[in-house]
Amino acid sequence: MMHAVIKTGGKQYKVSPGDKLNVETLLVESGEDVVFDEVLLINDGSNIDVGEPLLAGAKVTAKVIEHGRGDKIRIIKFKRRKHYKRQMGHRQNYTRVEIIGVEKG
């Protein structure tokens, strides 16, 4: 089975055709296709191509499923006996994509 390692949003993801994953927010409408051209590695089952750092001409195409927000993360700072307590929450935005294909180049 063919898979690749791509870089987007400052993170790296191992992807195969048919995978669904959440990536950092992309400025693309739902239902449209997006191309990830920062491909670090491609494995087609018998041959492994590794970029230095990127593979020239390689690309991974994906379809945007939806945009959303992750679960709330609670941030709490507390010092006992000092009347000090700070609370904050955070929800990270994401774009859910489905990988369509991996091309060598």
N, C-alpha and C positions, 0 to 999 in steps of 0.2 A: 504494500500500500504506500502511496506517495504522500510524503508530508514535508513541510517546510518550517523554518523558523523565521518569523518576520519581526520587524521593529516598528512600533507605532506608539505615540504618546509617551515616549521615554521608557517603555517596557518591551520585553520580548515575549513572543507567544509561539508555541509549537502548534501548528494547524495542519489539518487534513481536509480534503473536500468533504462537505457535509457537516463539519463542525459548526457549532454555534457558540459564540463567546462575547463577553462584554469588554469593550475597549474604551479608552478615554474618548470624550465627546468629539464627534466629527461633524463638520458643518455640511452635511449632506442630508437631503430629505429622505423620509422613509420610503422604501420601495426602490430606490435608485441603487445603482452599482457603484462600488468604490474599488480603486486599484491600489494595492500596497506594493510599492516598488523598492522598498528597503528590505530585501531578502538576504538573510545571512547564511542560510544553509538549505539545501534541497536534497532529500533522500528519496530515490525512486524504487527502493527495494533491493537493487543490485549495485547501485552506484551512489556515492555520496559526494556532492559538490559543496565545498566550503568557500565562502567569499573572504576577501582580505581587505576591508571588512565586509563589503557587499558584493553580491553576484551581479555582474553586468548583464543587463537585459532580462533578468528574471523578474517575474511579477506574480502576485497572488490577487485574484479577483474575488470580491465578496459582495453580498447584497445586504443593504441596511434593512433590518427588520423593524426596529423601534428605537426610540430614545426614552430614557428613564432615569430614575434616581435610586440609588442603593439604600440599604437599611441604615437607620440612624446609628451613629457611633457616639457614645457618651464619653466626654472628657471631663474628669473630675480631679481637681487639685485640692488637697486638704492637709492642714497641719494641726495636729491635736493641741489643745490648750492655748491656742494663739488667736482664736476668733478669725480664722482664715479658711475660707471655703470658696472655690470657684467652680462653676459648672458651665459646660458648653456642649452643644450638639453639632453634628456634622453629617450631611448626606451628600455623597459623591454622585455627580452626574455621569452617565455612561451612554454608549451607543451599542446596541446589540446587533451583531452581524452574523451572517451565515456564509461560510467559505464555499465558493462555487468551483474554483479551479486553481491549479498551480501550474505555471508555465516556466520552462527553463529559459530560454532566451538566446 
